Amino acid sequence: MKRIITFIKKNSLFFYLFIFFFFLLSFITINNFIMDNYWNYGFSYNIANGLIPYRDFNMILFPLFPFLCSLFMKIFGSKLIVYYIFSSLIFTLTIFFIKKLNGGKSLIILIIYFCFLFQTGGYNLLGLLLFFVLLYLELTKKNDYLIGLILSFLFLNNQKMIVLLLPTLLLKDYKKVLKRLITFIIPFSLLLVYLSINNALYSFLDYTVFGLFDFENKNGHITIWFVLEVLISLYLLYKYFKTKDISSLYCLCFQVIAVPIFDPYHFILGLIPFSFYAFEGVGNIKKLNILFLSLFLVCFTFDTMKIFNGNNIYFNTDINHNFFLTMSLSGVNNTSDMLYEFYKEHNSENIYFIVGEAYYYKLDNKIKINSYDLLLNGNNGYNGHQKVINKIKKEKDALFIIYDEQNRDNLYDQFDYQLVDYIMNNYEQVTSLGNNFYVYRVVN
């Protein structure tokens, strides 16, 4: 085993192939049970199939990742496995730039953070790649126009990343600032033109800007992760004022990624750049690498056993299926089949899913996505909850499949259960479908 590891380290191609296939296998198996995967995949799938973001389906993130992934799908097909391949490529490129920046001395620790964090691919993974590309360009004093372009891509990937402009705005060389701002503005301007042409500009602003007030009010919680995030930010701020090191300022700005959902996922997301910075000045961290690797193997084994122990696993081998070559729990797959049978029997009627996993069930069965399919708190624009209710009131005659979750106390569950209550309290139940699935007829 030691010889194999040494060989992989010495042969870069094999090292990166190992990284790529490890994470691809992880996505297909263990990480395939995370709902965020289906939302990120679904946004890309929608665009690849001709839907216009913000106009035809709701999305609160800026559109760079789904646009890029949809182009990849146009070439290689729009199945879920293609999304996982794209995410694995992004991850591999991220490791490449981290290795270029610090020689790989803390690579094991950072890869392990990725293992815990990137049970999902998507825009956060792309954000980290772009961040390390930016840091590499900044530290190697590359072309300012190129730096401005990467800053723009970071912003177009996640609107919160506009704070990464701060190090540029603090530069005393105004020519450098101007060069960066020119290439920062151009891609965003092109996006605004695209949205205007497709009558999606107001919806874009509503979902991604105005709606963030709702998002932060309904999803912000003070947790231990909030306290840890504050401590990390204070440390980075202290290091910047002491050393004026631009790396510490960039890492500090990146911590905004955790706002407002202070949970383990978003905490580790900010922890990766922080750890890169913190370990940069440390000499020999071989023992730390071994410790982190041991902890990871224990946690990874526990996570694997938790998923597979006592659960029947379904592996999809139907090449005509969107989820070809991926795994799911048999119970979830059976629920998907049940909902699809009902949908086919009533396909002449307007049928909507008021279900937290609507993207999974609809993409699984190639049913077109609409704006009812992602009803998370803060994901429907300003005063979004009332907007959805007003939209329901305008339905002349429609069937709504709802899922009445019995346990609604999960601190990090963002689904708007008040919409479920509204339908149950105001309309007539038609039938039930399995455990906790009910069909209501909405007539106004």
N, C-alpha and C positions, 0 to 999 in steps of 0.2 A: 504493500500500500504506500509506504514511504517513497519508494522508487517511482511509483505512478504519479504521486503528487509533485515530486521533484521534476519529473519529465514534463508535466503539464505547465509548471511554472516557467521552465526554460523554453518552452515552445509556445509562443504567443498565440498562434493560430489554434492549437489544440486547447489552450486555456480559454479562449473566447468561445470556441465551439462548445466546450464543456459548460460554460456559464449559460450560453444560449439554450442548450437542450435541457439543462437542469431546470431552468425556469419555465420553459415550454411544457415540460412534463408536469411540473408543479401546477401550472395553470390548468392543464387538462384534467388533472386528478383532484388533489386536495383543494386548491384555490378556486375551483369551478363552482363552489357552493356559496360564494359571496355575491350578494345582490348588486353591489356597485358595478361588477363586471358587466351585467346585463344592461344597466343604464348606459355605461360608456360605450359598450358595443352597439346598443340600440340607437344612440345618437348618430353614430357613424353609419350604421345600416340604413337609417332613415334617409340620410343625405345621399348615400350611394344609390338609393332607390328613388331619387327624384324629389323627396320632400324638402321644403325650405325651412331651415331652423328658425324658431321664434314665431313664424307664421303658421306652420302646419303642426308643430309640436312644441311644447314648452321645454326650456332649457335655461338654467341660470348661469351657466359658465360661458365664457367667450369661446368662439368656435374653432380655434386652431387645431386642437387634437382631432375632433370628429371630421374636420375637413381633410386633414392629412390621412387619417385612417380610411376614410371613404375612398380616397384616390387609390390607396393600397388595395381596397376591396374591389374597385373597378378593374384592377389588373388581375387579381388572384381569386376573385369570388367573394361573396358576402357572408360566408359561414362564420360561426363563432371561432372556429379554429384559426381562421385568417387573422382575426382580431388578436388572438393569443400570440400568433407568430409575430405580428407587428409590435406588440407590447414587449415580447422577449428581445426583439432587435433593439428597441429603445433602451431596455435595461442593459444589454450588452454594450451599447455605445456609451452609456453612462459610466459603466465600470472602466471602459477604455480611457475616458477623460479623467476620471479620478486617479487612475494608475499613472497617467502622464503628469498629473499635478503633484502627487506625493510619493511616486515611485512604488506605490503598492504596499507600504509598510503597515498601514492600518486597513488594508483591503478586506481582510477576513471579517473584521468588526463591522465595517460598512456594509459588506455583502449580507451579513447576518441581520442587520437592521432592515435591509431590503427584504429579506425573507419574511420577517414579521410584518412588514409594512405592505409589500406589494403582493398581498393576496388578491389585489386588484391591479389591473394595468391602468390605462386611461390617462387623463390629463395631468394628474399629479406626478406620474412617472415621467411624462414628457417635460413637465416643469423642472424636475430635478436634473434631467439631461441638459436642458437649456441653461440652467443655473451654473452647472459645472463647465459648460462650454464658455459661458460669459466670464467666469472666474479665470479660466485658462487664457482667454483672449486678453483680459485685463492685466494679468500678471506677466504675460509675455509681450505686453505692449503692442498688440496687433492693431490693424487698421481701425480707426474710430468709426468709419462708416459701417463696418462689419459689426462692431460692438453695439452701435445704435440699432442695427437690424435685429440682433439677438435680443436686445432689450424690448423691442417691439413684439417679437415672437412670444416672449415671456408674458407680456401684457395681453396679447391676443389669446393666450392659452388660459390665463387666469387674471381677471381684472385687478385683483389685489396686488399683483406683482408690479403695478405701477410704482410702488414704493422703491423698487430697485433703481429708479431714476435718480434717487437721492445722491448716491456717490458721484454721479455725473454732474448734477447741478451744483455740487460743492467744489468742483474743479475750478481752479483759478485761470486756467487756459480757456478763454471763451471761444476760441476757434475749435478746440476739441469738443466743447459742449455743443456748438452749432452743428458740427458734422454729425454728431450722434443724434441730435434732435431731428435732423433732416430725414435720416433713414428710419427713425422711430415713427415719424408721422406718416410716411408714405403707405406702409401696409395697412395701418388703421384707416386711412382715408379710402383706400381701395375697398375695405370691408364695408364702410358706410355707403359707398356707391352701390355695391352688390345688394345690400339690404334695401336701399331706396328703390332700386330697380324692381325688386321682388316684393315690394309693399310690406316689408318686415321691419322697418326702422323703428317705428313706435313700439312694437312688441319687443324688439331687442332691448330698447332702453327700459321698458317696463320690467322685463324679467331680470335683466342683468344689473340694473342700476337702482331704479325706484323700488323694486321688490326686495332688495337687500335689507331695507329697513324692517320688513316683515320677517325676513330670514333670521336676522340677528336677534330680534325680539323673542322669537319663538324657539330658537335653538341654542341660545347662549346659557350655559350653566357654569357656576363656579365649582370646580372639582380640584382634586389633587393635581391633575394635569395642568390646570390653569396656574397653580402655585409654582410647579416645576418650570413651566414656560416663562413665567415672570423672572424666576431666578436665572435661567439661561440668558434671557434678554438683558438683564442687569449686568451679568458677567461680560457679555459681548460689548455692551455700552462702555463699561469700565475699561476693557481692553482697547477699544477704539480711542477713547480720550487719552489713554496712557501711551499708546504706540502709534496712533494715526494709521494703523494698518488697514488698508482698504478691504482686505479679506474679512476682517471682523465686522466692518460696516455692512458689507454685502450679506454676511451670515445673519447679522442682526435684522436687516430689512426682510430677509426671507422668513423670519419667524412669524410674520403676519399671516402666513399660510394656516396657522392654527386657529385663527379668529374666524367665527365665534364658537366653533364646535371643539371644545377642549376635551378630547377623548384620546385614548392610546394611539389611534391611527394618526391623527393630526399632530400629536406630540412627537412621535417618531419621525414623521415627515420633516419637522423642523430640526430634529436631533441629528439627522444625517449630515447636513452642512456644518452644524455646530461641532460634531465629533471630528469631522475632517479637519476643521480649524484647530480644535483642542489637541489632537494627536500630532499635528504638523510639527510642533517643536519638541516632541518627545523622542528620546533616542531609541532604545531597544524596547519594543513593546511585544516581543514574542510571547511572553507569559500571558499578557492580556489577550492576545489573539487565541491562545490555547484555551483560556478560561471562557471566552465568549463562544468559541466553537463548541466546547463541552456543554455550556448552557443551552446553546441552540439545538444541539442534537437531542437533549432531554425534552425541551419544549416541542420540537418538531415531532418527536415520537409520540408525545402525549396528544398533540393536536391531531395526528394521524389516527391514533387509536380512538379518540373521541368521535371522529367522523365515521369511521368504518365499524366500530364495535357495536353490534346489535342492529345495524342498519343494512337493509338490502340495497345494493348499489346497482344502478342501471347504467350500462355503457352503450351509447348510441352508435350503431354501425350502419344506419340508413344514410346513404350518400345524398339522398334527396332532402334530407332533414337539415335545418339550420344548425342544429347542435351536434352534427356529425363528428365523431371521434372525441366526444367529451362525456364526462360522467355526471350523474345526478342521483339523488336518492329516489328509490323506486316509488315511494309515497308521493313525492313531488311530481314525478313523471306521470303517475296514475291520475293525479289531480288535473294536470295539464290535459290529458286525454279526455277526462270527464268534461272539462269546461269546453273543449273543442267540439265534442259531440253535441253539447247543448247549442253551441254557436252555429254549427252546421244545420241543426234542425230548425233554427229560427233565423236563418240568414237573410230572410226577406224583411226582417224588422231591424230597427236601430238598436244595437246592443252595445252597452258600455261596461267597462270593468272599473269598479271602485275598489281596487285591491292593491295592496302595497307591492305585490309581485306581478302586476299587470304586464310589465315589459317582458318578464320571463315567459308567462303563459302565451302572450300574443306573438312574440318573436319565435317561440318554440313551434307555433302553428302557422307562421307566416301570415298573421292577421295584421292589417295596417294599423299603425300607431296613430293616436290622436291626443289632444290636450287633456283628456281625462285620465291618461295612463301614468302620470307622474304627479300624484297629489300629495307631495311632501310639504310640510309647513315651510312657507317662504319661497316655494318654487312656482308660484302662479302670479307673480307680479305684485304691485302695491295693492294692499287690501285684497289679497288673492283669495282668501277663504270666501269672502262675500261675493267675489266675482264668479267663483265656481257655482255657488248657490244660485246666483242670478241666471247663470247659463242653464242650470238644471230646470229652473222655473220656465225657461223658454222652450223646453223640449215638448213637442206636441204629444208624441206617443213613443215611448222608448222603454226598453228593458235594461235595468241596471243590475249587474251581478256585483254583490258586495261581499266582503269578508268581515265578519264581526269578531275581531281578535278579543279573546277573553282576558288576556294579560296585557294591559296597556301601560304598565308601569316602567317599561324599559326607558331609562334616561336618554338613550341615544336613538330611540325610534322616532323618526321624523314624520311618520305618516299622519295625515290630518283625519283623525278618527271622528271629529265633529261632523264631517261630511257624511260618514256612515250613519251617525245618529240622526242627522237631518233627514236622510232618505227613509230610515226606519220609522221615524216619528210622523212623517207627512204623507207617505205613500203606501200602497197596498202590496203585501207580499204575495207573489204568485206561486212560488215553489222553493224548495231547498235543494242544494246540491252537495251531498257529502257533509263533512263536518264543518260547520260554521259558515258555509257558503249559502247565500240566499239570493233569490231573484225578486226584484221589485219592479212593478210597472209604474212608470212615471207618466201621468197624463195631466196636461195643464190646459 
